[in-house]
Amino acid sequence: MDRMLDDVRLLAHRYDVAPADVHEVPGGVANRGFVLGPRLFVRVARSGFEDDLRKETAVVPVARAAGVRTPAILEYDESRAQVDASYVVVERIHGVEPLTTPSEVALELARLHSAERVSLPGVADDGWGEPRATVADLATRGYLDTGTADWLTGWFDRLERRFDRSAPPVLLHGDVAPHNLLVDPADGSLQALIDWGDAAWGPRAIDFAKLRLTEVAHLLPAYLAATTLTADELAAGILYLHLSWALAKLPTAPWPSQRHWTAPPTSRVLNLLTFFTTNPPHPWPTLT
């Protein structure tokens, strides 16, 4: 017996949706998702992820006001009176997960990053991190030789001179990846950016750090056209994060059966290698 499914079916009745039209969508680390007929979708927080769902209810209205395509929230309840968990009812967007990141994502991110900073409950500040400490730790633990550690530290030094670490933070989605995008199955056009549980205020480069660099290079011109940034400074910041996160991932244990490309410990490092050996466009070759 699945009590959660039974609770959601009772919830569906309030929206005039028959129990037979309630179906669970597989997957979801932070939430269980349920289709309620053709118009509605319910996300129920798994234990320990209630704060992420609460955060979404604060972020989504701001994102939508900025023009970002994301489903409207119709109801949020954390009382456990109807469902034995926090849940949110949103409009259902008919779409599928893309195989690659559609180009329209660039404009969605430009709109999101233009949102005025306001107080949003649960939305913390994120930052650049301290990659030199990561390099030093890897050298101490024997993952890097001294010469390579010095070379990497110099690379981070050069990249930092090309962007402003103190630039005002922007509103971030925090997990821009194909599994959080919905596209039209017929023509591949972007329908929605979903799942705001990782939203934060921080450097705009973070929203490009979970995409492969080949995808980032493809998206960057459209994004830059909607901002006042230069390609050099944004690309330098993005590469700074990709390199930093790639190194931090190296000593972690393998995580089998995960679909995201960054799950294996060496994926990010190998993505950097692949990207820079396939003739990337300007300004990427100048950043090494």
Phi and psi in degrees as a GROMACS rama.xvg file:
@    title "Ramachandran Plot"
@    xaxis  label "Phi"
@    yaxis  label "Psi"
@TYPE xy
-110.112  96.9726  ASP-2
-62.4262  -36.8604  ARG-3
-61.3403  -44.6907  MET-4
-62.2825  -40.3401  LEU-5
-62.2427  -41.5221  ASP-6
-62.4702  -42.44  ASP-7
-66.7845  -36.1033  VAL-8
-63.9412  -37.6558  ARG-9
-67.4633  -38.7898  LEU-10
-61.9053  -41.8757  LEU-11
-59.4998  -34.7895  ALA-12
-58.6648  -35.061  HIS-13
-63.7603  -25.098  ARG-14
-101.554  17.2647  TYR-15
59.8511  35.9917  ASP-16
-108.398  127.351  VAL-17
-70.3946  147.365  ALA-18
-52.9628  -34.7696  PRO-19
-67.2979  -16.7525  ALA-20
-97.8237  11.9093  ASP-21
-102.447  121.719  VAL-22
-137.437  135.853  HIS-23
-80.7177  140.945  GLU-24
-98.185  121.519  VAL-25
-62.3128  156.109  PRO-26
92.6069  -174.443  GLY-27
97.904  109.269  GLY-28
-78.8699  -44.9796  VAL-29
-89.8962  -23.4962  ALA-30
-139.221  158.5  ASN-31
-99.2701  134.762  ARG-32
-112.328  140.508  GLY-33
-134.464  131.059  PHE-34
-81.3536  131.452  VAL-35
-116.087  85.8929  LEU-36
65.2185  -160.963  GLY-37
-81.8578  -11.5583  PRO-38
-112.963  -18.8455  ARG-39
-127.736  156.155  LEU-40
-141.146  138.842  PHE-41
-119.13  132.511  VAL-42
-117.113  126.108  ARG-43
-113.754  124.775  VAL-44
-67.9909  132.023  ALA-45
-73.866  159.348  ARG-46
-57.0109  129.267  SER-47
95.9433  -10.592  GLY-48
-113.585  17.4746  PHE-49
-62.3253  -36.6901  GLU-50
-65.0327  -34.5888  ASP-51
-63.583  -41.669  ASP-52
-68.4594  -39.2664  LEU-53
-62.4328  -40.0288  ARG-54
-59.5652  -41.9102  LYS-55
-57.5642  -38.2067  GLU-56
-66.5568  -23.3116  THR-57
-85.3629  -36.5841  ALA-58
-80.1549  -41.334  VAL-59
-56.1571  -46.2922  VAL-60
-60.0821  -35.9556  PRO-61
-68.2401  -43.1548  VAL-62
-63.1228  -43.9563  ALA-63
-65.6326  -37.0101  ARG-64
-64.6297  -27.6327  ALA-65
-82.2214  -4.26237  ALA-66
98.0982  7.40809  GLY-67
-74.9061  136.33  VAL-68
-79.9977  103.237  ARG-69
-150.954  147.146  THR-70
-60.9744  140.695  PRO-71
-73.2239  143.817  ALA-72
-87.4732  127.096  ILE-73
-101.562  -28.7876  LEU-74
-158.96  141.571  GLU-75
-134.851  135.071  TYR-76
-146.493  125.398  ASP-77
-120.015  16.4444  GLU-78
-77.0933  -19.5258  SER-79
65.9927  15.6012  ARG-80
-75.0899  -38.6341  ALA-81
-96.8532  -45.4081  GLN-82
-124.63  139.107  VAL-83
-79.1287  51.3146  ASP-84
-179.445  165.122  ALA-85
-69.9631  141.534  SER-86
-146.299  161.134  TYR-87
-136.554  137.829  VAL-88
-105.248  126.595  VAL-89
-128.495  163.66  VAL-90
-66.3915  143.36  GLU-91
-85.9496  127.687  ARG-92
-103.322  123.108  ILE-93
-84.2885  112.623  HIS-94
-170.84  175.297  GLY-95
-129.186  163.283  VAL-96
-71.9142  132.148  GLU-97
-77.1604  157.352  PRO-98
-78.0521  -32.4763  LEU-99
-133.09  167.002  THR-100
-78.0475  119.376  THR-101
-67.5376  150.804  PRO-102
-64.4002  -25.7694  SER-103
-63.0276  -17.8578  GLU-104
-58.3592  -33.0232  VAL-105
-57.899  -45.9534  ALA-106
-71.2417  -34.4375  LEU-107
-61.5743  -43.1196  GLU-108
-67.8561  -38.4085  LEU-109
-61.0982  -40.8967  ALA-110
-64.847  -46.3893  ARG-111
-60.6742  -44.8933  LEU-112
-70.7577  -11.7542  HIS-113
-89.3214  -4.62417  SER-114
-62.6369  137.892  ALA-115
-68.2425  140.747  GLU-116
-71.5505  125.42  ARG-117
-135.737  166.333  VAL-118
-76.0721  119.461  SER-119
-123.062  116.572  LEU-120
-54.1913  130.028  PRO-121
83.2084  -6.28789  GLY-122
-94.84  104.29  VAL-123
-90.2884  176.921  ALA-124
-92.3349  138.001  ASP-125
-114.782  165.962  ASP-126
-148.65  -166.809  GLY-127
-80.7754  -19.1436  TRP-128
76.9895  -176.676  GLY-129
-127.317  81.0493  GLU-130
-64.2379  -26.8297  PRO-131
-64.8408  -35.0715  ARG-132
-65.3782  -36.573  ALA-133
-63.11  -45.3659  THR-134
-60.364  -46.555  VAL-135
-61.4738  -41.0446  ALA-136
-65.2404  -42.2209  ASP-137
-63.7661  -37.8697  LEU-138
-66.8139  -42.5729  ALA-139
-62.8955  -37.0203  THR-140
-86.4778  -1.49067  ARG-141
89.7015  11.7232  GLY-142
-82.1826  -22.699  TYR-143
-131.47  144.536  LEU-144
-81.2408  164.412  ASP-145
-60.8008  -41.5287  THR-146
-63.134  -43.4556  GLY-147
-66.5575  -38.3954  THR-148
-62.131  -42.647  ALA-149
-64.6409  -40.0759  ASP-150
-63.8142  -42.8527  TRP-151
-65.1783  -42.002  LEU-152
-60.2502  -41.1363  THR-153
-63.809  -36.9805  GLY-154
-63.0313  -45.97  TRP-155
-61.9202  -38.9196  PHE-156
-59.5946  -45.519  ASP-157
-66.1275  -40.577  ARG-158
-65.0522  -41.1387  LEU-159
-61.8639  -28.598  GLU-160
-73.0218  -8.21916  ARG-161
-107.007  -0.378627  ARG-162
-144.957  167.41  PHE-163
-104.107  106.101  ASP-164
-64.8521  -20.186  ARG-165
-97.0123  9.64097  SER-166
-59.7167  147.45  ALA-167
-56.6572  138.7  PRO-168
-69.8677  155.291  PRO-169
-120.545  166.994  VAL-170
-76.7606  124.06  LEU-171
-108.631  144.378  LEU-172
-71.4396  -45.5202  HIS-173
92.8774  -13.2154  GLY-174
-150.57  56.1468  ASP-175
-75.9622  108.885  VAL-176
-158.823  158.53  ALA-177
-51.9459  -34.644  PRO-178
-70.7877  -7.97093  HIS-179
-112.905  21.7666  ASN-180
-123.92  146.421  LEU-181
-123.162  129.056  LEU-182
-123.861  158.864  VAL-183
-67.5782  123.956  ASP-184
-64.9482  -19.1642  PRO-185
-81.1687  -48.2825  ALA-186
-119.805  -1.13926  ASP-187
77.0483  8.00078  GLY-188
-73.6004  145.383  SER-189
-67.2448  130.797  LEU-190
-105.934  -35.8715  GLN-191
-166.288  150.566  ALA-192
-105.481  124.305  LEU-193
-124.155  172.203  ILE-194
64.3052  93.6272  ASP-195
-105.89  22.3729  TRP-196
-67.3701  -19.4564  GLY-197
-102.913  13.221  ASP-198
-59.2525  146.566  ALA-199
-160.32  171.094  ALA-200
-99.8703  130.862  TRP-201
178.509  -170.41  GLY-202
-62.8129  134.678  PRO-203
-60.6368  -23.8536  ARG-204
-60.0026  -26.5446  ALA-205
-60.259  -35.0195  ILE-206
-72.9017  -3.65335  ASP-207
-110.034  2.43533  PHE-208
-88.9629  -6.66653  ALA-209
-106.074  7.00636  LYS-210
-102.922  151.569  LEU-211
-63.1039  147.664  ARG-212
-62.3816  -29.9725  LEU-213
-62.4954  -37.7057  THR-214
-70.5306  -40.2796  GLU-215
-59.9004  -46.3054  VAL-216
-61.2162  -33.3448  ALA-217
-71.9766  -36.0933  HIS-218
-81.9135  -26.9449  LEU-219
-58.1541  -44.3526  LEU-220
-57.8565  -43.2732  PRO-221
-66.7379  -37.8023  ALA-222
-65.655  -46.2388  TYR-223
-63.6437  -33.0972  LEU-224
-63.0377  -22.4087  ALA-225
-99.62  6.4315  ALA-226
-132.427  -179.354  THR-227
-105.215  9.47959  THR-228
-77.7006  160.378  LEU-229
-97.4584  154.915  THR-230
-60.9914  -37.1192  ALA-231
-61.5407  -50.1703  ASP-232
-70.2458  -38.9284  GLU-233
-71.0673  -43.2912  LEU-234
-62.2177  -38.8418  ALA-235
-62.6412  -42.2594  ALA-236
-65.5875  -41.3086  GLY-237
-63.9603  -45.3667  ILE-238
-63.7726  -38.4914  LEU-239
-54.3878  -46.4075  TYR-240
-71.3707  -43.2922  LEU-241
-57.9423  -45.4856  HIS-242
-66.7798  -43.2913  LEU-243
-61.5785  -47.454  SER-244
-69.8201  -32.3048  TRP-245
-63.4957  -43.1685  ALA-246
-68.2824  -41.4637  LEU-247
-62.6717  -27.786  ALA-248
-78.6935  -22.9126  LYS-249
-54.5015  -46.3574  LEU-250
-83.7951  4.01426  PRO-251
-78.8854  158.396  THR-252
-75.6472  149.863  ALA-253
-57.4101  150.946  PRO-254
-129.804  79.7175  TRP-255
-63.1117  158.097  PRO-256
68.9026  15.1453  SER-257
-95.2638  136.065  GLN-258
-85.1922  -19.3067  ARG-259
-73.4731  139.497  HIS-260
-64.2726  -22.4023  TRP-261
-85.4958  -1.66624  THR-262
-63.8536  -47.6693  ALA-263
-64.1373  141.495  PRO-264
-58.0795  -29.7881  PRO-265
-99.4362  -1.54824  THR-266
-60.7358  -42.9822  SER-267
-67.0737  -43.1154  ARG-268
-61.7661  -43.7649  VAL-269
-68.9311  -31.0641  LEU-270
-64.9652  -40.3828  ASN-271
-60.774  -45.1044  LEU-272
-61.7789  -46.7644  LEU-273
-60.1084  -46.6287  THR-274
-60.1645  -47.2652  PHE-275
-80.685  -3.19397  PHE-276
-107.283  11.296  THR-277
-122.013  33.6992  THR-278
56.0059  62.2336  ASN-279
-67.6991  156.202  PRO-280
-74.7141  167.605  PRO-281
-60.5503  140.172  HIS-282
-99.7862  10.2979  PRO-283
-55.4447  -44.2186  TRP-284
-61.8323  -21.6855  PRO-285
-82.6413  -4.84022  THR-286
-94.9634  -1.29556  LEU-287
